[in-house]
């Protein structure tokens, strides 16, 4: 039994007529309305296959207020003029035993000009499509280089295994083996750098495809829902939400944050009275910081005891990449409110973070950052 929904997504109520296109193909106003309608299918149709989009004739008739015969005659003529193409596909969400007509726009049909009175987000989508094409070309180049390095790495690993067996039988140091080991080490570094660049490029592509404005709006909604949740949970409870907040407002580690009886954000310092935060910028900065550090809710930083770094110990010796340069993790040192990490390579030894107030503060954030920028997962696989 068919389960085609009775209510389908709404389409645009505005028609842009390309008169040059109309005269070139001898189309009537009704046929132009149908053509414009079909061009915009990709902006709202749910079911598609490749560049074909499924739309029911009744939907077209209802939206354009046209007679069924007019709609079918228009589609027939547009297809005969090679402006559109059609095929039958199965939409399992509607009926897995029945096929539905899907319509695609040919290269000739794409000559229809939408440059005048175009909605802003359509123009933005076209610009993003050009940028994404450049990113995809760059991504293909990185993927090709990555595959070449992968093949070279496998070849060197086989050579490395053979030489290792030979070294076990013969204690004499083989200079060729040392050279191959160094080459393999350098290849591993380059491979990790390419993987991170590839991941960053994919994230940039996803950001472009999804639209940064819409993502920002969604994040604002998520922050607001998170803020309301915390206020309901901590209002009138007298419990501290967190301390050790590190943002641009320069709070001390002893500063504890509460929700007072009037559901307003307040702070408390030792030997001082509670104080209401009345600066909107400081309030907004706090909720943004807490949203990005949700694991810190009801998890107060010990103001006198160094942080627990046991979760970071397994990362010692891991290869990491910072600003396209490779380093090895040498050690971690717990300090008040955070952790100090020492890294090194052939050129230098670098200390990152000095506890509270520095870049590396939170142990959980530090652990997540290392996992994203190291070969640790490959070492333990």
Steps between C-alpha positions, in 0.01 A plus 500: 500500500641841407626717783559817294460791747211735437704806600824557307750784551399842373673645194569860400200716410703727272576432131795663320446507122800486267351655185801418283464136602125523438538636145789267413295186574153643414353435843171628639466662840362177646792301364744761636334475843541121495864533383587746778322278752705196391830693515439579867415139597852448640435769763215320677433148364567224757553195280759499222736270313813654346370819335140374468234630744166335577191722486140392448288653225230583754754704695588705189131548416424617854795740529464657154119483484517336157277239337643143503505489118688830488764370743551173309506673163759747629723221636468309170606804297788588732626143473463502119708821487769328712460756777418233760551126539293241688527150639310272738641427846378322813435705814487239775371756752188534285446164333770236449298323227435805284720736299462878484602747234820691572598809303845646433615815321723452192798721414281679245232558761757644743540796261183637662619825662413562865729800535220755553292522820679194637460423869814576700565147620485365143775744393698403811460133410645560153803679648553217749478245217790672321707512819420137579618393155839659569514326837412166341785535250738575786360205695558266204863611482550432871332160467734413209809600699369307799460183292854536362639537852293202616652278226851622579439445872383142444804430282732641764325304776569176309864600459510597866368160611754317284785708636381459859521121464848535356608728789382247758724238341790739453583751773706711263323829432374517145523858374248429225245388757549821699445705186176314416377536857559875484321522165207303639487731801492807274231344282288434807533867595403618150211254490364627833530861382309419179228317695451801727495737200247272328280495810516879531412536131198269541387706800528816288297332223231392748491851640454646151234242403296544817525880505684681780209738567254216562753318720555814707123541544470136608788540747332807650182295550699214656677741739166651602345156569813401696482826702133443588577143605782608736288781649214257576746253654692743721251779581444520878714189562795695638741268316789632294486428127876512449820695566829549319331669203759609246378751243572857394354643824796378712317328787720362778502126566324554837201673338194276530188549288144462632140564395336721764139490613398733221646269234788740435868409459709583809857445619651433840856560621642376835438749784279715276126538451332348193494740206255521211661511153323794337718539189322331203833433328636311803177300531509406130873407518434271798215307336698455179800372696286263708322367187841409352613346836183317605701235683594774751140536625494394871871413467695753710874543442706432813662833587785345702563158349655441153272350237471124442686423174474120503288513180791670318782260595430251212569780250868533598710422191215569255569693180299824474473780241492871590487760222608237244809408708540161666600448865514218754340527845774478763315547829204645691524693827190559716458855632225690676196513273663340199794318346841585355605302191852468358548413131811470286639433154846504346513880517351604833335417832177693577299534822127560446281631780577616852177411672223747575484792261693342213388348169495141627279504808248220495627139508199371302544768232873422482426126458246565222743732320780238508266232363410729207859593416705185569559146374409351839194306372715342226762393753254309715294350212 
